[in-house]
Amino acid sequence: MNRKKIISSAAIISVIILSCYLFYRDAGSGPGLDTAGSGGLHLSPGSDPFSDRIVHELQKYYGGTISDKATQASIIGVRDLVEGARPADGRALFLAILQRSFPDYSGDIMETLDKLDEYDRWLEENKERLLRMSAAERAAAMWEKRKELFGEDAERIWSGEMLAVEARNAQVQDTIVMLNESTDTSIDEKLHMYRDILRETYEGSPEEYILEQNELLSKVFFSMDSVQEELKQMSPEQRQAEIDRIRGEMGFTGNQIESMARRDADNQRRWDIGLEYMEERGRIVREFQGHEQEERLKALRERYFLDEAGTIELEEKDGFFRFERPRIYGRN
């Protein structure tokens, strides 16, 4: 119903972008690190590999039908990912990507997406009124607003397939929410339920390719609060063995599991160092002020992080403390 649920028409590109984002954020120089110090994905409108990949995929999948408003609307998922990765300049970046991909239609696409945003705001502002309506009245009101914004194109944008995609995604999302809050099922039970709903929902559907995205799907599983709570209760050895087992169940090869386990070990070492640093940092902040505090913090950063000390300093000036972020076993 909400326009944020129609993004799966662009899911194949979204998965590619999000996979790149997660990989470079979690690999890189440490837990949650990006060299901009903002947790964002490094994209630029030039010839960087991320922008080039997005341009390539947009042209590949949408080049033949980009003049269609339904196609333009389906790109909203890509826009949301780019803007989410770069809050400060994501809109300008996305426009630059569109201008490279579809120079004759970039303005039309942005106008279509802006109208979808307007529709989303209308849904939010009228949420209580819509909930008081009968199902038929609610559907009529929503179609009236869609046609007000998009005219005859509304029928194409909210086509039968779009609604079917929406229903499939809602089914998966509901299961993930349930598993995220479940405290009376084991990790193994959660994993089987998660894999089952993915197969039941996407096998034989236009989004079947999602089932091949092992890294992305495993990251979603590891991000569940209920999964993390169980992993936290384990010893380090038990936890790693369980993470390795889950990855095997998700379809990773033995070599891939070994490689990711080495990355986990590197992340653990960095977390150990980082938490020790934060403890010492807290003591300095409590006991010193002004110039002496800054000098002691500078020396502390250099002692713990060597060449990365400058990056840590910039992050902290922006109010970002990477080791205060949640520790997500199996991801960072």
C-alpha positions as CSV (number, residue, x, y, z in Angstrom):
1,M,0.0,0.0,0.0
2,N,2.7,2.4,1.0
3,R,5.0,3.3,-2.0
4,K,8.0,2.0,-0.1
5,K,6.6,-1.4,-0.7
6,I,6.7,-1.2,-4.5
7,I,10.4,-1.0,-4.7
8,S,10.9,-4.6,-5.7
9,S,10.4,-3.9,-9.4
10,A,13.9,-2.5,-9.1
11,A,15.0,-5.3,-6.6
12,I,17.6,-6.8,-8.9
13,I,19.6,-3.6,-9.0
14,S,18.9,-2.8,-5.4
15,V,20.3,-6.1,-4.4
16,I,23.5,-5.4,-6.4
17,I,23.9,-2.0,-4.8
18,L,23.1,-3.1,-1.3
19,S,25.4,-6.1,-1.6
20,C,28.3,-3.7,-2.6
21,Y,27.4,-1.4,0.2
22,L,27.3,-4.1,2.9
23,F,30.6,-5.7,1.6
24,Y,32.6,-2.5,1.5
25,R,31.2,-1.3,4.8
26,D,31.8,-4.5,6.6
27,A,35.1,-5.4,5.0
28,G,37.2,-2.2,4.5
29,S,39.2,-1.1,7.5
30,G,37.1,-2.5,10.4
31,P,33.7,-2.7,12.0
32,G,31.3,-0.3,10.4
33,L,34.1,1.8,8.9
34,D,34.0,3.9,5.8
35,T,36.7,6.4,4.9
36,A,34.3,9.2,4.9
37,G,33.5,8.5,8.6
38,S,29.8,8.7,8.1
39,G,28.8,5.1,7.6
40,G,28.0,5.9,3.9
41,L,28.7,4.2,0.6
42,H,31.4,5.8,-1.5
43,L,29.6,6.8,-4.7
44,S,30.3,9.7,-7.0
45,P,28.9,10.8,-10.3
46,G,32.2,10.2,-12.1
47,S,33.7,6.9,-13.2
48,D,33.9,5.2,-9.9
49,P,32.9,1.5,-10.0
50,F,29.8,1.8,-7.9
51,S,28.2,4.5,-10.1
52,D,29.3,2.7,-13.2
53,R,27.7,-0.5,-12.1
54,I,24.4,1.2,-11.3
55,V,24.4,3.0,-14.7
56,H,25.1,-0.4,-16.4
57,E,22.3,-2.2,-14.6
58,L,19.8,0.6,-15.1
59,Q,20.5,0.7,-18.8
60,K,20.5,-3.1,-19.0
61,Y,17.1,-3.6,-17.3
62,Y,15.2,-0.5,-18.1
63,G,16.7,1.0,-21.2
64,G,14.0,-0.3,-23.5
65,T,11.0,0.9,-21.5
66,I,12.3,3.9,-19.5
67,S,9.7,6.2,-21.2
68,D,7.0,4.2,-19.4
69,K,5.9,5.8,-16.1
70,A,5.6,2.4,-14.6
71,T,9.2,1.7,-15.3
72,Q,10.2,5.1,-14.0
73,A,8.3,4.5,-10.8
74,S,10.0,1.1,-10.3
75,I,13.4,2.8,-10.0
76,I,12.4,4.3,-6.7
77,G,14.1,1.4,-4.8
78,V,17.4,2.3,-6.4
79,R,17.0,5.9,-5.5
80,D,16.2,5.1,-1.9
81,L,19.3,3.0,-1.6
82,V,21.6,5.6,-3.1
83,E,20.1,8.4,-1.0
84,G,20.2,6.2,2.1
85,A,23.9,5.4,1.5
86,R,24.7,9.1,1.0
87,P,22.3,11.2,3.1
88,A,24.2,14.5,2.5
89,D,24.2,14.4,-1.3
90,G,22.3,11.3,-2.3
91,R,19.7,13.2,-4.3
92,A,22.3,15.0,-6.4
93,L,24.3,11.8,-6.9
94,F,21.2,9.9,-8.0
95,L,20.3,12.6,-10.5
96,A,23.9,12.5,-11.9
97,I,23.5,8.7,-12.3
98,L,20.2,9.1,-14.1
99,Q,21.7,11.8,-16.4
100,R,24.4,9.3,-17.3
101,S,21.9,6.4,-17.7
102,F,19.0,8.2,-19.4
103,P,19.9,11.7,-20.4
104,D,16.6,12.3,-22.2
105,Y,14.5,11.1,-19.4
106,S,16.3,12.0,-16.1
107,G,14.0,15.0,-15.5
108,D,10.8,13.0,-16.1
109,I,12.0,10.2,-13.8
110,M,12.7,12.6,-11.0
111,E,9.3,14.1,-11.4
112,T,7.7,10.7,-11.3
113,L,9.6,9.8,-8.1
114,D,8.7,13.1,-6.5
115,K,5.0,12.3,-7.2
116,L,5.4,9.0,-5.5
117,D,6.9,10.8,-2.5
118,E,3.9,13.0,-2.5
119,Y,1.6,10.0,-2.6
120,D,3.5,8.5,0.4
121,R,3.1,11.7,2.4
122,W,-0.6,11.7,1.6
123,L,-0.9,8.1,2.9
124,E,0.9,9.1,6.1
125,E,-1.1,12.3,6.7
126,N,-4.4,10.4,6.1
127,K,-3.5,7.2,7.8
128,E,-6.1,7.5,10.6
129,R,-8.9,8.5,8.2
130,L,-8.0,5.6,5.9
131,L,-8.1,3.1,8.7
132,R,-11.6,4.1,9.7
133,M,-12.9,3.4,6.2
134,S,-14.1,0.1,4.9
135,A,-11.8,-1.8,2.6
136,A,-13.7,-0.7,-0.5
137,E,-13.8,2.9,0.6
138,R,-10.1,2.9,1.4
139,A,-9.2,1.3,-2.0
140,A,-11.4,3.9,-3.7
141,A,-9.7,6.8,-1.9
142,M,-6.3,5.5,-2.7
143,W,-7.1,5.1,-6.4
144,E,-8.5,8.6,-6.5
145,K,-5.3,10.0,-5.1
146,R,-3.2,7.9,-7.5
147,K,-5.1,9.1,-10.5
148,E,-5.0,12.7,-9.3
149,L,-1.2,12.4,-9.3
150,F,-0.6,10.2,-12.3
151,G,-3.7,10.2,-14.4
152,E,-4.0,7.2,-16.6
153,D,-0.5,6.1,-15.7
154,A,-1.7,5.1,-12.3
155,E,-3.2,1.9,-13.6
156,R,0.1,0.9,-15.1
157,I,2.2,1.9,-12.1
158,W,-0.1,-0.1,-9.7
159,S,-0.6,-3.0,-12.1
160,G,-1.5,-6.5,-11.0
161,E,2.1,-7.7,-11.0
162,M,3.1,-4.7,-8.9
163,L,0.5,-5.6,-6.4
164,A,1.5,-9.3,-6.5
165,V,5.2,-8.3,-5.8
166,E,3.9,-6.1,-2.9
167,A,2.0,-9.1,-1.4
168,R,5.1,-11.4,-1.7
169,N,7.3,-8.9,0.0
170,A,4.8,-8.3,2.7
171,Q,4.7,-12.0,3.4
172,V,8.5,-12.2,3.8
173,Q,8.6,-9.0,5.9
174,D,6.0,-10.3,8.3
175,T,8.0,-13.5,8.8
176,I,11.2,-11.5,9.4
177,V,9.5,-9.3,12.0
178,M,8.1,-12.4,13.7
179,L,11.5,-14.1,13.8
180,N,13.2,-10.9,14.9
181,E,11.0,-10.9,18.0
182,S,10.8,-14.6,18.7
183,T,12.3,-15.7,22.0
184,D,10.9,-19.3,22.1
185,T,12.5,-20.7,19.0
186,S,16.1,-21.8,18.5
187,I,18.5,-20.3,15.9
188,D,18.1,-23.5,13.9
189,E,14.4,-23.3,13.9
190,K,14.5,-19.6,12.9
191,L,16.9,-20.4,10.1
192,H,14.7,-23.2,8.7
193,M,11.6,-20.9,8.9
194,Y,13.5,-18.1,7.2
195,R,14.8,-20.3,4.4
196,D,11.3,-21.9,4.0
197,I,9.5,-18.5,3.6
198,L,12.1,-17.3,1.1
199,R,11.7,-20.5,-1.0
200,E,7.9,-20.5,-0.7
201,T,7.7,-16.8,-1.7
202,Y,10.2,-16.4,-4.4
203,E,10.6,-19.8,-6.2
204,G,8.9,-19.5,-9.6
205,S,8.4,-15.8,-9.2
206,P,10.0,-12.9,-11.1
207,E,12.2,-12.3,-8.0
208,E,13.6,-15.9,-7.9
209,Y,17.1,-14.5,-8.4
210,I,16.9,-13.2,-4.8
211,L,17.4,-16.7,-3.6
212,E,20.9,-16.7,-5.1
213,Q,22.0,-13.7,-3.0
214,N,23.5,-15.7,-0.2
215,E,25.6,-12.9,1.3
216,L,22.7,-10.5,1.4
217,L,20.2,-13.0,2.8
218,S,22.6,-14.2,5.4
219,K,23.2,-10.6,6.6
220,V,19.5,-10.1,7.0
221,F,19.3,-13.3,9.1
222,F,22.3,-12.3,11.3
223,S,20.7,-8.8,11.8
224,M,17.7,-10.3,13.6
225,D,17.7,-9.2,17.3
226,S,16.6,-12.7,18.5
227,V,19.5,-14.3,16.6
228,Q,22.0,-11.9,18.0
229,E,20.8,-12.5,21.5
230,E,21.5,-16.2,21.2
231,L,24.9,-15.7,19.6
232,K,25.9,-13.3,22.4
233,Q,25.2,-16.0,25.0
234,M,27.7,-18.4,23.4
235,S,31.4,-18.7,24.0
236,P,33.6,-17.3,21.2
237,E,34.3,-20.8,19.9
238,Q,30.7,-21.9,20.0
239,R,29.6,-18.7,18.4
240,Q,32.0,-19.0,15.5
241,A,31.0,-22.6,14.9
242,E,27.3,-21.6,14.8
243,I,28.0,-18.7,12.4
244,D,29.9,-21.1,10.2
245,R,27.1,-23.6,10.3
246,I,24.5,-21.0,9.4
247,R,26.6,-19.9,6.5
248,G,26.8,-23.4,5.3
249,E,23.0,-23.8,5.5
250,M,22.7,-20.5,3.5
251,G,24.7,-22.1,0.6
252,F,28.2,-20.8,1.1
253,T,31.1,-23.2,0.1
254,G,33.7,-24.4,2.5
255,N,36.3,-22.0,1.2
256,Q,33.9,-19.1,1.4
257,I,33.1,-20.0,5.0
258,E,36.8,-20.1,5.9
259,S,37.4,-16.8,4.3
260,M,34.5,-15.1,6.1
261,A,35.6,-16.7,9.4
262,R,39.0,-15.0,9.0
263,R,37.2,-11.7,8.4
264,D,35.2,-12.4,11.6
265,A,38.4,-12.9,13.5
266,D,39.8,-9.6,12.2
267,N,36.7,-7.9,13.1
268,Q,36.8,-9.4,16.6
269,R,40.4,-8.2,17.1
270,R,39.4,-4.7,16.0
271,W,36.4,-4.7,18.4
272,D,38.6,-5.8,21.3
273,I,41.0,-2.9,20.5
274,G,38.2,-0.5,19.9
275,L,36.4,-1.2,23.1
276,E,39.6,-0.9,25.1
277,Y,40.3,2.4,23.3
278,M,36.8,3.7,24.2
279,E,37.4,2.8,27.9
280,E,40.6,4.8,28.0
281,R,39.0,7.6,25.9
282,G,36.2,7.9,28.5
283,R,38.7,8.2,31.3
284,I,40.6,11.0,29.5
285,V,37.4,12.9,28.8
286,R,36.4,12.7,32.4
287,E,39.7,13.7,33.9
288,F,41.0,16.4,31.4
289,Q,39.6,19.4,29.5
290,G,40.5,21.8,26.8
291,H,43.9,21.6,25.0
292,E,45.3,18.9,27.3
293,Q,42.3,16.7,26.7
294,E,42.7,17.1,22.9
295,E,46.5,16.3,23.0
296,R,45.9,13.2,25.1
297,L,43.1,12.0,22.8
298,K,45.3,12.6,19.8
299,A,48.1,10.5,21.4
300,L,45.6,7.8,22.3
301,R,44.2,7.5,18.8
302,E,47.7,7.3,17.3
303,R,48.7,4.6,19.8
304,Y,45.6,2.4,19.1
305,F,45.0,3.1,15.4
306,L,48.3,4.2,13.8
307,D,47.6,5.4,10.3
308,E,43.8,5.4,10.9
309,A,44.1,7.9,13.8
310,G,43.2,10.8,11.5
311,T,40.1,9.0,10.2
312,I,39.0,8.3,13.8
313,E,39.5,11.9,14.7
314,L,37.3,13.1,11.9
315,E,34.6,10.6,12.8
316,E,34.6,11.7,16.4
317,K,34.4,15.4,15.4
318,D,31.3,14.5,13.5
319,G,29.9,12.8,16.5
320,F,30.3,9.3,15.1
321,F,31.9,6.6,17.3
322,R,32.2,3.4,15.4
323,F,32.6,1.2,18.5
324,E,29.4,2.6,20.1
325,R,27.5,1.1,17.2
326,P,25.8,-2.3,17.7
327,R,28.1,-5.3,17.4
328,I,26.4,-7.7,15.0
329,Y,28.0,-11.1,15.0
330,G,28.4,-12.5,11.5
331,R,28.3,-9.1,9.9
332,N,30.7,-6.7,11.6
